């Protein structure tokens, strides 16, 4: 949980400092993402074969989105 004191401090920063804090946090998040995938490991990949129900659902969603945009 983020403390209200931290939020208050961040809100008081200059625009440049806020961007710097964002850059640090995003770099940290990106590093955590790369740590999820380890070298010399195998990871299962789900193939879309025999996924007729999923394909039908996706088609319905795309058709609904197309109708909403018209």
The first five atom37 places (N, CA, C, CB, O) and aatype in JSON, in Angstrom:
{
  "aatype": [20, 20, 20, 20, 20, 20, 20, 20, 20, 20, 20, 20, 20, 20, 20, 20, 20, 20, 20, 20, 20, 20, 20, 20, 20, 20, 20, 20, 20, 20, 20, 20, 20, 20, 20, 20, 20, 20, 20, 20, 20, 20, 20, 20, 20, 20, 20, 20, 20, 20, 20, 20, 20, 20, 20, 20, 20, 20, 20, 20, 20, 20, 20, 20, 20, 20, 20, 20, 20, 20],
  "atom_mask": [
    [1, 1, 1, 1, 1],
    [1, 1, 1, 1, 1],
    [1, 1, 1, 1, 1],
    [1, 1, 1, 1, 1],
    [1, 1, 1, 1, 1],
    [1, 1, 1, 1, 1],
    [1, 1, 1, 1, 1],
    [1, 1, 1, 1, 1],
    [1, 1, 1, 1, 1],
    [1, 1, 1, 1, 1],
    [1, 1, 1, 1, 1],
    [1, 1, 1, 1, 1],
    [1, 1, 1, 1, 1],
    [1, 1, 1, 1, 1],
    [1, 1, 1, 1, 1],
    [1, 1, 1, 1, 1],
    [1, 1, 1, 1, 1],
    [1, 1, 1, 1, 1],
    [1, 1, 1, 1, 1],
    [1, 1, 1, 1, 1],
    [1, 1, 1, 1, 1],
    [1, 1, 1, 1, 1],
    [1, 1, 1, 1, 1],
    [1, 1, 1, 1, 1],
    [1, 1, 1, 1, 1],
    [1, 1, 1, 1, 1],
    [1, 1, 1, 1, 1],
    [1, 1, 1, 1, 1],
    [1, 1, 1, 1, 1],
    [1, 1, 1, 1, 1],
    [1, 1, 1, 1, 1],
    [1, 1, 1, 1, 1],
    [1, 1, 1, 1, 1],
    [1, 1, 1, 1, 1],
    [1, 1, 1, 1, 1],
    [1, 1, 1, 1, 1],
    [1, 1, 1, 1, 1],
    [1, 1, 1, 1, 1],
    [1, 1, 1, 1, 1],
    [1, 1, 1, 1, 1],
    [1, 1, 1, 1, 1],
    [1, 1, 1, 1, 1],
    [1, 1, 1, 1, 1],
    [1, 1, 1, 1, 1],
    [1, 1, 1, 1, 1],
    [1, 1, 1, 1, 1],
    [1, 1, 1, 1, 1],
    [1, 1, 1, 1, 1],
    [1, 1, 1, 1, 1],
    [1, 1, 1, 1, 1],
    [1, 1, 1, 1, 1],
    [1, 1, 1, 1, 1],
    [1, 1, 1, 1, 1],
    [1, 1, 1, 1, 1],
    [1, 1, 1, 1, 1],
    [1, 1, 1, 1, 1],
    [1, 1, 1, 1, 1],
    [1, 1, 1, 1, 1],
    [1, 1, 1, 1, 1],
    [1, 1, 1, 1, 1],
    [1, 1, 1, 1, 1],
    [1, 1, 1, 1, 1],
    [1, 1, 1, 1, 1],
    [1, 1, 1, 1, 1],
    [1, 1, 1, 1, 1],
    [1, 1, 1, 1, 1],
    [1, 1, 1, 1, 1],
    [1, 1, 1, 1, 1],
    [1, 1, 1, 1, 1],
    [1, 1, 1, 1, 1]
  ],
  "atom_positions": [
    [[0.85, -1.19, 0.0], [0.0, 0.0, 0.0], [0.89, 1.24, 0.0], [-0.96, 0.0, 1.23], [1.85, 1.32, 0.76]],
    [[0.57, 2.17, -0.83], [1.34, 3.4, -0.95], [0.86, 4.38, 0.12], [1.21, 4.01, -2.39], [-0.34, 4.62, 0.26]],
    [[1.81, 4.92, 0.85], [1.44, 5.85, 1.92], [1.02, 7.2, 1.35], [2.61, 6.03, 2.89], [1.46, 7.6, 0.28]],
    [[0.18, 7.87, 2.08], [-0.27, 9.2, 1.65], [0.89, 10.19, 1.7], [-1.44, 9.7, 2.53], [0.91, 11.15, 0.93]],
    [[1.86, 9.96, 2.58], [3.04, 10.82, 2.65], [3.86, 10.72, 1.36], [3.92, 10.45, 3.87], [4.35, 11.73, 0.85]],
    [[4.0, 9.5, 0.83], [4.73, 9.31, -0.42], [4.0, 10.0, -1.57], [4.9, 7.8, -0.73], [4.62, 10.69, -2.38]],
    [[2.69, 9.82, -1.63], [1.9, 10.46, -2.69], [2.03, 11.97, -2.61], [0.41, 10.05, -2.58], [2.2, 12.64, -3.63]],
    [[1.96, 12.49, -1.41], [2.08, 13.94, -1.23], [3.46, 14.43, -1.68], [1.85, 14.32, 0.24], [3.56, 15.48, -2.32]],
    [[4.5, 13.68, -1.35], [5.85, 14.05, -1.76], [5.98, 14.03, -3.27], [6.88, 13.11, -1.12], [6.55, 14.94, -3.87]],
    [[5.44, 12.98, -3.89], [5.51, 12.88, -5.35], [4.76, 14.02, -6.03], [4.96, 11.54, -5.81], [5.21, 14.55, -7.04]],
    [[3.61, 14.37, -5.48], [2.84, 15.46, -6.08], [3.56, 16.8, -5.97], [1.48, 15.56, -5.42], [3.32, 17.7, -6.78]],
    [[4.43, 16.93, -4.99], [5.17, 18.18, -4.81], [6.4, 18.3, -5.69], [5.58, 18.31, -3.4], [7.04, 19.35, -5.71]],
    [[6.75, 17.24, -6.4], [7.92, 17.27, -7.25], [7.69, 18.13, -8.49], [8.31, 15.86, -7.65], [6.56, 18.36, -8.91]],
    [[8.79, 18.58, -9.06], [8.7, 19.31, -10.33], [8.35, 18.33, -11.44], [10.04, 20.06, -10.64], [8.43, 17.12, -11.27]],
    [[7.96, 18.87, -12.56], [7.61, 18.04, -13.71], [8.77, 17.13, -14.12], [7.18, 18.92, -14.9], [8.58, 15.95, -14.39]],
    [[9.97, 17.7, -14.17], [11.15, 16.93, -14.56], [11.42, 15.81, -13.56], [12.39, 17.85, -14.68], [11.75, 14.69, -13.95]],
    [[11.28, 16.1, -12.28], [11.52, 15.08, -11.26], [10.46, 13.99, -11.32], [11.52, 15.72, -9.86], [10.77, 12.81, -11.1]],
    [[9.23, 14.35, -11.63], [8.17, 13.35, -11.78], [8.49, 12.41, -12.94], [6.8, 14.03, -12.01], [8.3, 11.2, -12.82]],
    [[8.98, 12.96, -14.05], [9.37, 12.12, -15.19], [10.53, 11.2, -14.81], [9.75, 12.99, -16.4], [10.57, 10.04, -15.22]],
    [[11.46, 11.73, -14.03], [12.6, 10.91, -13.6], [12.12, 9.75, -12.72], [13.63, 11.78, -12.83], [12.56, 8.62, -12.9]],
    [[11.23, 10.03, -11.78], [10.68, 8.97, -10.92], [9.95, 7.94, -11.77], [9.72, 9.57, -9.85], [10.09, 6.74, -11.54]],
    [[9.18, 8.39, -12.75], [8.48, 7.46, -13.64], [9.48, 6.6, -14.41], [7.56, 8.22, -14.61], [9.26, 5.4, -14.57]],
    [[10.55, 7.2, -14.89], [11.56, 6.46, -15.64], [12.2, 5.39, -14.77], [12.64, 7.41, -16.19], [12.41, 4.26, -15.22]],
    [[12.52, 5.72, -13.53], [13.11, 4.76, -12.6], [12.14, 3.61, -12.34], [13.5, 5.44, -11.28], [12.54, 2.44, -12.38]],
    [[10.87, 3.94, -12.08], [9.88, 2.91, -11.79], [9.62, 2.02, -13.0], [8.59, 3.54, -11.33], [9.51, 0.8, -12.86]],
    [[9.52, 2.61, -14.18], [9.3, 1.82, -15.39], [10.49, 0.92, -15.7], [9.02, 2.73, -16.57], [10.31, -0.21, -16.16]],
    [[11.69, 1.41, -15.47], [12.88, 0.57, -15.67], [12.87, -0.6, -14.7], [14.17, 1.4, -15.5], [13.21, -1.72, -15.07]],
    [[12.48, -0.34, -13.48], [12.39, -1.4, -12.48], [11.34, -2.44, -12.87], [12.06, -0.81, -11.1], [11.58, -3.64, -12.76]],
    [[10.19, -1.98, -13.34], [9.15, -2.91, -13.78], [9.6, -3.73, -14.99], [7.87, -2.15, -14.13], [9.34, -4.93, -15.06]],
    [[10.28, -3.08, -15.92], [10.77, -3.79, -17.1], [11.78, -4.86, -16.7], [11.4, -2.81, -18.1], [11.77, -5.97, -17.25]],
    [[12.63, -4.55, -15.75], [13.62, -5.52, -15.29], [12.93, -6.71, -14.62], [14.61, -4.86, -14.31], [13.35, -7.85, -14.81]],
    [[11.89, -6.44, -13.86], [11.14, -7.52, -13.22], [10.5, -8.42, -14.26], [10.07, -6.96, -12.27], [10.4, -9.63, -14.06]],
    [[10.05, -7.85, -15.37], [9.44, -8.64, -16.43], [10.47, -9.55, -17.09], [8.8, -7.72, -17.49], [10.18, -10.71, -17.37]],
    [[11.66, -9.04, -17.32], [12.68, -9.87, -17.95], [13.16, -10.96, -17.0], [13.85, -9.02, -18.41], [13.64, -12.0, -17.45]],
    [[13.04, -10.73, -15.7], [13.43, -11.75, -14.73], [12.46, -12.93, -14.72], [13.52, -11.14, -13.34], [12.79, -14.0, -14.21]],
    [[11.27, -12.74, -15.28], [10.28, -13.81, -15.31], [10.68, -14.92, -16.29], [8.91, -13.26, -15.69], [10.33, -16.08, -16.09]],
    [[11.4, -14.55, -17.33], [11.81, -15.52, -18.34], [13.29, -15.82, -18.13], [11.54, -14.99, -19.8], [14.14, -14.93, -18.26]],
    [[13.58, -17.05, -17.81], [14.95, -17.47, -17.53], [15.56, -18.15, -18.75], [14.98, -18.42, -16.31], [14.87, -18.87, -19.48]],
    [[16.84, -17.92, -18.99], [17.49, -18.59, -20.12], [17.6, -20.09, -19.87], [18.88, -18.0, -20.36], [17.6, -20.54, -18.72]],
    [[17.69, -20.83, -20.94], [17.83, -22.3, -20.89], [16.65, -22.98, -20.2], [19.1, -22.67, -20.17], [16.81, -24.03, -19.58]],
    [[15.5, -22.39, -20.3], [14.27, -22.97, -19.75], [13.31, -23.19, -20.91], [13.63, -22.04, -18.65], [13.38, -22.51, -21.93]],
    [[12.43, -24.13, -20.73], [11.37, -24.3, -21.74], [10.05, -23.86, -21.12], [11.3, -25.79, -22.24], [9.79, -24.1, -19.94]],
    [[9.25, -23.23, -21.91], [7.97, -22.71, -21.46], [6.89, -23.22, -22.4], [7.97, -21.14, -21.41], [7.07, -23.2, -23.62]],
    [[5.78, -23.69, -21.85], [4.71, -24.19, -22.72], [4.05, -23.05, -23.49], [3.65, -24.94, -21.89], [3.85, -21.95, -22.97]],
    [[3.74, -23.33, -24.71], [3.04, -22.37, -25.56], [1.74, -23.01, -25.99], [3.9, -21.94, -26.8], [1.72, -24.12, -26.53]],
    [[0.64, -22.3, -25.76], [-0.67, -22.84, -26.08], [-0.96, -22.59, -27.57], [-1.77, -22.19, -25.19], [-1.01, -21.44, -28.0]],
    [[-1.14, -23.65, -28.34], [-1.45, -23.46, -29.75], [-2.96, -23.22, -29.94], [-1.0, -24.69, -30.58], [-3.76, -23.7, -29.14]],
    [[-3.32, -22.5, -30.95], [-4.74, -22.18, -31.16], [-5.53, -23.3, -31.84], [-4.85, -20.94, -31.97], [-6.7, -23.09, -32.19]],
    [[-4.94, -24.46, -32.03], [-5.63, -25.55, -32.69], [-6.79, -26.05, -31.83], [-4.66, -26.7, -33.0], [-6.69, -26.1, -30.6]],
    [[-7.86, -26.42, -32.47], [-9.06, -26.93, -31.78], [-9.62, -25.92, -30.79], [-8.73, -28.23, -31.05], [-10.15, -26.3, -29.74]],
    [[-9.52, -24.65, -31.12], [-10.05, -23.6, -30.26], [-11.23, -22.93, -30.96], [-8.95, -22.56, -29.9], [-11.31, -21.71, -31.03]],
    [[-12.13, -23.75, -31.46], [-13.25, -23.22, -32.23], [-14.14, -22.3, -31.41], [-14.08, -24.36, -32.79], [-14.61, -21.27, -31.91]],
    [[-14.37, -22.64, -30.16], [-15.23, -21.82, -29.31], [-14.57, -20.46, -29.05], [-15.52, -22.53, -27.96], [-15.25, -19.43, -29.08]],
    [[-13.27, -20.45, -28.81], [-12.56, -19.18, -28.61], [-12.59, -18.33, -29.87], [-11.11, -19.45, -28.18], [-12.77, -17.12, -29.79]],
    [[-12.41, -18.96, -31.02], [-12.45, -18.22, -32.28], [-13.83, -17.64, -32.52], [-12.05, -19.13, -33.44], [-13.95, -16.51, -32.99]],
    [[-14.88, -18.39, -32.2], [-16.24, -17.9, -32.37], [-16.5, -16.72, -31.44], [-17.25, -19.03, -32.1], [-17.13, -15.74, -31.84]],
    [[-16.03, -16.81, -30.22], [-16.2, -15.71, -29.26], [-15.48, -14.46, -29.76], [-15.67, -16.1, -27.87], [-16.03, -13.36, -29.71]],
    [[-14.25, -14.62, -30.24], [-13.49, -13.49, -30.75], [-14.17, -12.87, -31.95], [-12.08, -13.91, -31.12], [-14.22, -11.64, -32.07]],
    [[-14.71, -13.67, -32.84], [-15.42, -13.16, -34.0], [-16.63, -12.34, -33.58], [-15.86, -14.31, -34.9], [-16.88, -11.28, -34.15]],
    [[-17.38, -12.82, -32.59], [-18.54, -12.07, -32.09], [-18.13, -10.74, -31.48], [-19.3, -12.9, -31.06], [-18.8, -9.73, -31.68]],
    [[-17.03, -10.74, -30.73], [-16.55, -9.5, -30.13], [-16.13, -8.51, -31.21], [-15.37, -9.79, -29.18], [-16.44, -7.32, -31.12]],
    [[-15.42, -8.99, -32.22], [-14.99, -8.1, -33.31], [-16.17, -7.55, -34.09], [-14.06, -8.85, -34.26], [-16.17, -6.38, -34.46]],
    [[-17.19, -8.38, -34.33], [-18.38, -7.92, -35.04], [-19.12, -6.88, -34.21], [-19.3, -9.09, -35.37], [-19.61, -5.89, -34.76]],
    [[-19.22, -7.08, -32.91], [-19.9, -6.12, -32.03], [-19.14, -4.81, -32.0], [-20.04, -6.69, -30.6], [-19.75, -3.74, -32.0]],
    [[-17.81, -4.88, -31.96], [-17.0, -3.65, -31.96], [-17.16, -2.91, -33.28], [-15.5, -3.98, -31.72], [-17.21, -1.68, -33.3]],
    [[-17.24, -3.63, -34.35], [-17.4, -3.0, -35.66], [-18.76, -2.29, -35.74], [-17.28, -4.05, -36.79], [-18.85, -1.18, -36.26]],
    [[-19.8, -2.93, -35.22], [-21.14, -2.32, -35.22], [-21.16, -1.08, -34.33], [-22.2, -3.34, -34.75], [-21.81, -0.08, -34.66]],
    [[-20.46, -1.13, -33.21], [-20.43, 0.03, -32.29], [-19.71, 1.21, -32.9], [-19.75, -0.35, -30.98], [-20.04, 2.35, -32.61]],
    [[-18.72, 0.94, -33.76], [-17.94, 2.02, -34.35], [-18.64, 2.65, -35.55], [-16.57, 1.52, -34.76], [-18.25, 3.73, -36.0]],
    [[-19.67, 2.01, -36.06], [-20.39, 2.55, -37.23], [-21.44, 3.53, -36.85], [-21.03, 1.44, -38.03], [-22.13, 4.07, -37.71]]
  ]
}
